[in-house]
Amino acid sequence: MLIGGCNSVSLTGFQTARTILRGTPDPTPDAAAVAANPYAQLRVEGGGIRALMLLGNDDAGRLSWFAGSHVVFLRDGQLAGTQGLSVDLEDMRIEGDNPFEHLQQVGDRPVVVQRRYDWRAGYRFGVPVTGELVRGELEQVDILGTSHALVRYDETLSGPGVRARNVYWAEADTGYIRKSRQMIAPGAELEIVVLKPYRGRAR
């Protein structure tokens, strides 16, 4: 039914989506292929995978992204969980004020972010981690051959057994994170690049 009702552009998008969901994604898509696909898309690298992922669900702002058996969960651009990677994050939650809900309002002064991490490996649950978020300068970031002027934010993470740094590149006017490198677990990180943004739905 889907193929029968598609033109050549949407058919290309459907074929790409089917390939991704079968678990054999093209990790280096071109701009035309991304534009032809009607679904929101991102590229991830780390945790033993390098894949193009499609948005599968928006559960009250917790987004599920899929590539075969691999799943990445994001909330406000924050890595909230993974499944099927070489090392997985069971859950991450921010306690108290969440600056990532209004990242464009973060000024020159460092902002403290209180987090809790759950890792099934080692049965480490509720691990308290403190982040110090600092706004940087505008940087030019290439996404699919187009240069984007994005604000860089660095966040230093510290807690029991945790010493890491997250880096984000976000749109200056909206705070929408287009690229990031975030900790999955101590010693492991995931690079996330939003190729085709999903801006959320009315709630």
DOBADO-597642 format. One line per field, with one value per residue (C-alpha): residue in one letter; residue number from 1; x, y, z. Coordinates in pm, 1 decimal. Layout:
N
res c(A/...) .
n c(NUM/...) .
X c(X/...) .
Y c(Y/...) .
Z c(Z/...) .
END
This chain:
203
res c(M/L/I/G/G/C/N/S/V/S/L/T/G/F/Q/T/A/R/T/I/L/R/G/T/P/D/P/T/P/D/A/A/A/V/A/A/N/P/Y/A/Q/L/R/V/E/G/G/G/I/R/A/L/M/L/L/G/N/D/D/A/G/R/L/S/W/F/A/G/S/H/V/V/F/L/R/D/G/Q/L/A/G/T/Q/G/L/S/V/D/L/E/D/M/R/I/E/G/D/N/P/F/E/H/L/Q/Q/V/G/D/R/P/V/V/V/Q/R/R/Y/D/W/R/A/G/Y/R/F/G/V/P/V/T/G/E/L/V/R/G/E/L/E/Q/V/D/I/L/G/T/S/H/A/L/V/R/Y/D/E/T/L/S/G/P/G/V/R/A/R/N/V/Y/W/A/E/A/D/T/G/Y/I/R/K/S/R/Q/M/I/A/P/G/A/E/L/E/I/V/V/L/K/P/Y/R/G/R/A/R) .
n c(1/2/3/4/5/6/7/8/9/10/11/12/13/14/15/16/17/18/19/20/21/22/23/24/25/26/27/28/29/30/31/32/33/34/35/36/37/38/39/40/41/42/43/44/45/46/47/48/49/50/51/52/53/54/55/56/57/58/59/60/61/62/63/64/65/66/67/68/69/70/71/72/73/74/75/76/77/78/79/80/81/82/83/84/85/86/87/88/89/90/91/92/93/94/95/96/97/98/99/100/101/102/103/104/105/106/107/108/109/110/111/112/113/114/115/116/117/118/119/120/121/122/123/124/125/126/127/128/129/130/131/132/133/134/135/136/137/138/139/140/141/142/143/144/145/146/147/148/149/150/151/152/153/154/155/156/157/158/159/160/161/162/163/164/165/166/167/168/169/170/171/172/173/174/175/176/177/178/179/180/181/182/183/184/185/186/187/188/189/190/191/192/193/194/195/196/197/198/199/200/201/202/203) .
X c(0.0/277.1/475.4/166.5/86.0/439.8/599.7/971.0/1079.9/869.6/956.0/1323.9/1238.5/1040.4/1320.7/1570.8/1344.3/1297.5/1674.0/1733.6/1470.1/1618.7/1940.4/2162.1/2161.5/2383.8/2593.2/2694.9/2377.0/2381.3/2159.8/1927.6/1859.8/1784.9/1552.5/1367.5/1297.2/985.3/1108.7/1322.9/1675.0/2000.7/2341.9/2513.8/2862.2/2996.6/2909.3/3007.5/2774.6/2779.9/2430.5/2158.6/1851.9/1485.5/1249.9/1005.5/811.9/758.1/652.8/578.1/909.9/1116.2/1213.0/1293.7/1531.5/1578.7/1828.1/1763.2/1803.6/1975.3/1771.4/1870.3/1644.1/1670.2/1493.8/1565.4/1866.1/1997.8/2094.9/1835.8/1902.0/2025.8/1958.4/2169.0/2501.0/2825.8/2765.6/2417.3/2269.6/1957.6/1832.5/1942.7/1731.9/1793.5/1680.8/1570.6/1604.2/1677.9/1871.9/1837.5/1471.0/1582.7/1945.6/1942.9/1888.7/2208.3/2444.2/2811.6/2798.8/2836.7/2514.8/2502.7/2308.4/2216.7/2177.0/2105.9/2237.8/2132.3/2361.6/2253.7/2615.7/2759.7/2409.7/2482.8/2152.6/2078.7/2440.6/2453.2/2646.5/2697.5/2745.1/2887.7/2755.2/2945.9/2838.1/3106.3/3133.6/2968.1/3132.1/3078.4/2953.6/2916.4/2601.2/2542.7/2765.7/2598.1/2776.9/2570.2/2665.8/2598.9/2675.2/2908.0/2836.6/3076.5/2955.9/3201.2/3056.8/3174.7/3040.6/3123.7/3339.6/3247.7/3479.1/3359.9/3264.4/2960.5/2979.6/2678.5/2634.5/2297.5/2103.8/2153.4/1789.9/1613.0/1865.5/1790.4/2088.8/2203.4/2520.6/2659.1/2905.7/2758.5/2860.9/2689.3/2882.7/3222.8/3476.7/3218.5/3049.5/2807.3/2830.3/2486.9/2422.2/2067.1/2032.6/1660.3/1524.9/1210.1/1076.9/817.6/443.3/183.3/102.1) .
Y c(0.0/243.8/174.4/192.6/541.7/684.3/901.0/860.6/1095.1/940.1/591.9/671.7/778.6/461.2/239.6/421.4/381.4/10.2/-36.6/142.3/-56.6/-380.5/-281.5/-215.7/165.5/382.8/576.1/842.6/958.8/1254.5/1559.8/1449.9/1111.0/1273.6/1530.0/1255.5/1067.1/1202.8/1092.9/1280.7/1138.4/1147.7/985.9/828.4/691.1/523.0/235.5/-8.8/131.2/381.4/422.8/638.7/635.3/719.4/870.4/602.9/757.1/1074.8/968.8/1302.5/1442.2/1123.1/1044.0/690.2/658.9/323.7/149.9/-223.2/-357.9/-39.0/221.5/564.9/767.5/1147.3/1412.7/1783.1/1669.6/1477.0/1111.7/943.9/576.8/322.3/-36.9/-275.7/-90.8/-245.2/-55.9/70.4/349.6/227.9/574.4/932.6/1198.9/1560.0/1664.9/2020.8/2295.6/2163.1/2423.9/2213.5/2309.7/2669.7/2636.1/2962.9/3148.1/3017.4/3312.0/3358.8/3214.4/2837.7/2646.8/2345.0/2041.2/1760.1/1419.4/1057.9/772.1/406.2/137.7/-225.1/-333.1/-347.0/-283.9/87.9/269.2/621.4/735.0/1108.9/1311.4/1687.4/1874.9/2222.7/2369.2/2654.8/2849.6/2902.5/3082.6/3036.5/2763.3/2654.5/2295.9/2103.3/1893.0/1720.3/1968.7/2278.9/2498.5/2591.8/2864.3/2693.7/2786.5/2544.5/2435.7/2227.2/2033.0/1876.8/1571.9/1442.2/1180.4/841.0/671.5/938.3/1192.0/1297.1/1586.7/1640.4/1885.6/2035.5/2256.0/2432.0/2687.6/3031.8/3143.7/2822.3/2624.0/2319.2/2082.6/1981.7/1797.1/1656.7/1417.4/1267.4/1008.7/671.4/529.1/601.3/564.4/552.2/828.9/871.7/1134.7/1243.3/1457.6/1563.3/1541.2/1614.6/1782.8/1693.5/1999.5/1821.3/1811.1/2022.4/1894.4) .
Z c(0.0/89.3/-225.6/-445.3/-323.9/-345.9/-607.6/-686.2/-405.4/-131.8/-258.6/-204.2/149.4/212.4/86.0/306.6/609.6/540.9/513.3/844.2/1030.2/898.4/1071.7/770.6/760.4/544.3/799.9/547.7/371.1/136.6/167.9/-113.5/47.4/382.3/222.2/32.2/353.8/531.7/874.1/1125.3/1116.8/1307.0/1277.5/1576.4/1629.9/1942.9/2171.1/1898.4/1631.3/1346.3/1213.6/1065.6/1291.1/1239.1/1494.2/1604.6/1891.2/2091.3/2441.4/2612.2/2490.9/2532.5/2174.5/2059.5/1763.2/1585.6/1357.9/1349.9/1703.6/1821.6/2008.0/2139.0/2368.6/2381.7/2587.0/2523.4/2323.0/2622.5/2598.0/2822.2/2744.4/2490.5/2390.0/2185.1/2209.9/2331.8/2657.2/2746.4/2950.6/3128.9/3219.6/3282.5/3445.7/3541.8/3888.3/3956.6/3696.0/3348.9/3148.5/2834.8/2817.8/2750.8/2646.9/2451.3/2782.2/2941.8/2983.3/3058.2/3409.6/3458.5/3530.2/3763.5/3639.4/3881.0/3718.4/3810.2/3597.0/3587.7/3443.0/3453.3/3407.0/3756.6/3898.8/3935.2/3979.5/4094.1/4055.3/4136.4/3880.9/3885.2/3560.1/3515.9/3191.9/3025.4/2718.0/2454.4/2123.8/1786.8/1579.5/1220.8/1212.2/887.0/856.2/523.1/341.5/485.9/739.7/1047.0/1296.0/1630.5/1990.6/2168.7/2526.6/2737.0/3039.5/3283.6/3462.3/3800.0/4039.4/4192.9/3928.9/3672.2/3509.4/3166.5/2943.8/2724.8/2435.5/2257.8/1951.5/1950.9/1750.6/1902.1/1879.2/1982.6/2187.5/1969.9/1986.0/1636.5/1735.3/2058.8/2217.9/2533.5/2790.5/2765.1/3060.3/3214.5/2935.0/2653.7/2457.9/2169.4/1897.8/1779.7/1471.4/1386.5/1009.1/982.3/1296.9/1482.9/1662.6/1873.8/1862.9/2033.3/2378.8) .
END
